[in-house]
Amino acid sequence: MLYRTRIPAAPLAAHIDRLWQLSDLPAHPHERVVPSGTLELVINLVEDEIRIYDPTDSARIRRYSGGVVSGAFSRPFGIDTREHASVLGVHFKPGGAFPFLGLPLNELADAHADLETLWGAPARGLRDRLCEAGPVERFSILEDALRHRLRPVQRHPAVSMALEQLAHGAVPVSDLAKQSGLSHRRFIEVFRAEVGMTPKRFSRVRRFERVINLARKSGTPDPSSGTPQRRWPQLALAAGYFDQSHMIADFVGFSGFTPGEFISRSTPGVKDGHVVG
């Protein structure tokens, strides 16, 4: 897998985690994308199409143009790895896509949208320029387009406060609402509009990410088999789960796999946030 990334310069860096390019044709035909609590912009530079699959039934396909925005998902979806031949993307920070899209992000929850629907004709011109450019130049072209789309939207202080606290672990939504000075209902509305999901669901997704990262770091080979052995109950508690059963429920709900299956499908040749299948 040829995978390049770039952290954009200011002011984009406040909203975007990374720009990325992927070039490969893996042996497996499909990958499953799991929730990350944020949005992704993806542009296919080979085919003018992006196909999204039902993870439990690959015959159910939704087709989009060669540029799409993936909303904040709370369930997995499948992609076609043939599109990996040349694809470019933007991984936004939580809430970071809000100033670029011009609509409340909850309108894209668990959904994809053609970039041209959101940005109009300039989205088509952007893809054309990216297709004609070389790998290094593409990052600069994409950064220029993003700077042009960036709007001076001030993030609500309640959302900034909540994201900061949730980055360090789970916090009861009632406590966040009290600290925000908003009513419980209004706090959730503001958070959903700027992040794309409720604070409770966002907290669960980030906890799921924490346990994945811990599991990848903790595997040590069993002397008899050479297979990494993980202490899932301890990992569950370290990530903030009440017990292992709650962790397993999140793995199945967010990826469709048990913890062991998920890790075994997260091979070195698969992009972060993706698993084979």
C-alpha positions in Angstrom: 0.0 0.0 0.0 1.4 3.4 -1.0 0.0 5.8 1.5 1.1 9.4 1.7 -0.2 12.1 4.2 0.3 15.7 4.8 -0.7 17.9 7.7 -2.0 21.2 6.2 -0.7 24.6 7.2 -2.7 27.2 9.1 -5.6 28.0 9.0 -6.6 24.6 7.7 -4.7 22.8 10.5 -7.2 23.9 13.0 -9.9 21.9 11.2 -8.2 19.1 9.3 -6.3 16.2 10.8 -4.5 15.2 7.6 -4.7 15.1 3.8 -4.0 11.7 2.4 -3.3 9.8 -0.9 -3.7 6.1 -1.4 -2.4 4.1 -4.4 -2.7 0.3 -4.4 -4.8 -2.6 -5.6 -5.1 -5.1 -2.7 -6.0 -8.7 -3.2 -9.2 -8.4 -1.2 -12.2 -6.8 -3.1 -13.9 -5.0 -0.3 -13.0 -3.2 2.9 -15.2 -2.1 5.8 -14.9 1.5 7.1 -15.7 1.9 10.8 -17.0 5.0 12.6 -14.4 7.6 13.6 -16.6 10.4 14.9 -15.7 12.8 12.1 -16.2 13.4 8.4 -14.1 12.4 5.4 -13.8 14.0 1.9 -12.8 11.4 -0.8 -12.0 11.9 -4.5 -11.4 9.0 -6.8 -8.9 10.0 -9.4 -9.3 7.0 -11.7 -13.0 6.3 -12.0 -15.6 9.1 -11.8 -17.5 7.0 -9.3 -17.4 5.9 -5.7 -19.4 2.8 -4.6 -20.6 2.2 -1.1 -21.7 -1.3 0.0 -23.9 -2.6 2.7 -21.4 -4.5 4.8 -23.7 -7.5 5.2 -24.8 -7.7 1.6 -22.3 -6.6 -1.1 -25.0 -6.8 -3.8 -26.6 -3.7 -2.2 -24.6 -0.8 -3.7 -25.0 3.0 -3.6 -23.2 4.9 -6.4 -21.9 8.4 -6.2 -19.8 10.6 -8.4 -16.0 10.6 -8.1 -16.0 13.1 -5.2 -18.0 12.4 -2.0 -18.3 13.6 1.6 -18.8 10.8 4.1 -20.8 12.0 7.1 -20.2 11.0 10.7 -21.2 7.4 10.8 -22.4 5.3 13.7 -22.2 2.0 11.8 -19.8 0.5 9.3 -20.1 0.6 5.5 -18.2 -1.2 2.7 -16.0 0.2 -0.1 -14.6 -1.2 -3.3 -10.8 -1.6 -3.1 -10.5 -1.2 -6.9 -10.9 2.5 -6.2 -7.6 2.4 -4.3 -5.7 2.7 -7.6 -5.6 6.4 -7.0 -7.6 8.2 -4.4 -7.2 11.4 -2.5 -8.9 12.4 0.8 -9.3 14.8 3.7 -9.7 13.5 7.2 -11.3 16.3 9.2 -10.9 16.8 12.9 -14.1 16.2 15.0 -16.4 19.1 14.0 -13.7 20.3 11.6 -15.8 19.9 8.4 -18.5 22.4 9.6 -16.9 25.6 8.2 -16.3 24.0 4.7 -19.7 22.5 3.9 -22.2 25.2 4.7 -24.8 23.0 6.4 -25.5 21.4 9.8 -23.4 18.2 9.9 -26.2 16.2 11.4 -27.8 16.4 7.9 -25.1 14.1 6.7 -25.2 11.7 9.6 -24.8 8.1 8.5 -24.9 9.2 4.8 -22.8 10.1 1.8 -23.2 13.1 -0.4 -21.8 14.0 -3.8 -19.2 16.8 -3.4 -20.8 18.5 -6.4 -24.1 18.7 -4.6 -22.4 20.5 -1.7 -19.9 22.7 -3.6 -21.5 23.0 -7.0 -19.5 23.1 -10.3 -16.2 24.0 -8.6 -16.1 20.4 -7.2 -16.0 19.0 -10.8 -13.3 21.4 -11.7 -11.3 20.5 -8.6 -11.4 16.8 -9.5 -10.3 17.5 -13.1 -7.3 19.5 -11.9 -6.4 16.8 -9.4 -6.6 14.1 -12.1 -4.2 16.0 -14.3 -1.7 16.8 -11.5 1.2 14.7 -10.1 1.1 13.1 -6.6 3.0 15.9 -4.9 1.2 18.8 -6.6 -2.2 17.3 -5.7 -1.9 18.1 -2.0 -1.2 21.8 -2.8 -4.2 21.9 -5.2 -6.5 20.4 -2.6 -5.2 22.8 0.1 -5.9 25.8 -2.1 -9.4 24.6 -2.7 -10.0 24.0 1.0 -8.7 27.5 1.9 -11.1 28.9 -0.6 -14.1 27.0 0.9 -13.2 27.8 4.5 -15.8 30.1 6.0 -15.3 32.3 9.1 -17.7 30.2 11.2 -17.1 30.5 14.9 -17.4 27.2 16.7 -19.9 27.3 19.6 -17.9 27.4 22.9 -20.1 24.6 24.2 -18.9 22.3 21.4 -15.2 23.3 21.9 -15.5 22.6 25.6 -17.2 19.2 25.0 -14.7 18.1 22.4 -11.8 19.0 24.6 -13.2 17.0 27.6 -14.3 14.0 25.5 -10.8 13.8 24.0 -9.6 12.6 27.4 -12.3 10.1 28.1 -16.1 9.7 28.6 -17.9 12.5 30.4 -21.7 12.3 31.2 -23.7 14.4 28.7 -25.6 15.9 31.6 -22.3 17.2 33.1 -21.3 18.7 29.7 -24.7 20.4 29.3 -24.4 21.9 32.8 -20.9 23.2 32.1 -22.1 24.7 28.7 -24.8 26.8 30.3 -27.3 25.5 27.8 -30.3 23.3 28.4 -29.7 19.6 27.9 -31.7 19.6 24.7 -30.1 22.7 23.3 -26.6 21.4 24.0 -27.3 18.2 22.1 -28.7 20.2 19.2 -25.7 22.4 18.9 -23.3 19.5 19.2 -25.1 17.5 16.5 -25.1 20.4 14.1 -21.3 21.0 14.4 -20.0 17.4 14.9 -22.6 15.3 13.1 -23.7 13.0 15.9 -24.9 13.3 19.5 -22.3 13.7 22.2 -23.2 10.4 23.7 -22.7 8.6 20.4 -19.5 10.5 19.8 -18.1 9.5 23.2 -18.8 5.9 22.4 -17.1 6.1 19.0 -14.0 7.7 20.5 -13.9 5.0 23.3 -14.1 2.4 20.6 -11.1 4.0 18.9 -9.2 4.1 22.2 -9.6 0.3 22.7 -8.5 -0.4 19.1 -5.3 1.6 19.6 -4.6 -0.1 22.9 -5.2 -3.5 21.4 -2.8 -2.9 18.6 -0.1 -1.7 21.0 -0.6 -4.5 23.5 -0.4 -7.7 21.4 2.6 -9.8 22.4 3.4 -13.1 20.7 2.5 -16.3 22.5 5.7 -18.4 22.8 3.9 -21.5 21.6 2.1 -20.1 18.6 3.6 -16.8 17.8 0.1 -15.3 17.8 -0.4 -12.0 19.7 -2.3 -12.5 22.9 -4.4 -9.7 24.3 -6.0 -9.3 27.7 -9.4 -8.0 26.5 -11.0 -7.4 30.0 -8.0 -5.2 31.0 -8.1 -3.4 27.7 -11.8 -2.7 28.1 -11.3 -1.2 31.5 -8.3 0.9 30.3 -10.3 2.3 27.5 -13.2 3.3 29.8 -15.6 0.5 29.4 -17.6 -0.8 32.3 -16.8 -4.4 31.4 -15.8 -6.6 28.5 -19.3 -7.3 27.4 -20.0 -3.6 26.7 -16.8 -3.5 24.7 -17.8 -6.5 22.6 -21.2 -4.9 21.9 -19.5 -1.8 20.6 -17.1 -3.8 18.3 -20.1 -5.7 16.8 -22.2 -2.6 16.5 -19.5 -0.3 15.0 -17.7 -2.9 12.9 -19.8 -6.1 12.6 -16.9 -8.1 14.1 -15.8 -9.4 17.5 -12.7 -7.8 18.9 -10.5 -10.7 17.8 -11.9 -10.8 14.3 -11.5 -7.0 14.0 -7.8 -7.1 14.9 -7.1 -10.0 12.6 -8.7 -8.1 9.7 -6.7 -4.9 10.5 -3.7 -6.1 8.5 -0.6 -3.9 7.9 -1.8 -3.2 4.3 -5.1 -1.8 5.3 -5.7 2.0 6.0 -6.5 3.2 9.5 -10.2 2.9 10.2 -10.6 0.1 7.6 -10.7 -3.7 8.0 -10.8 -6.4 5.4 -14.3 -7.4 4.5 
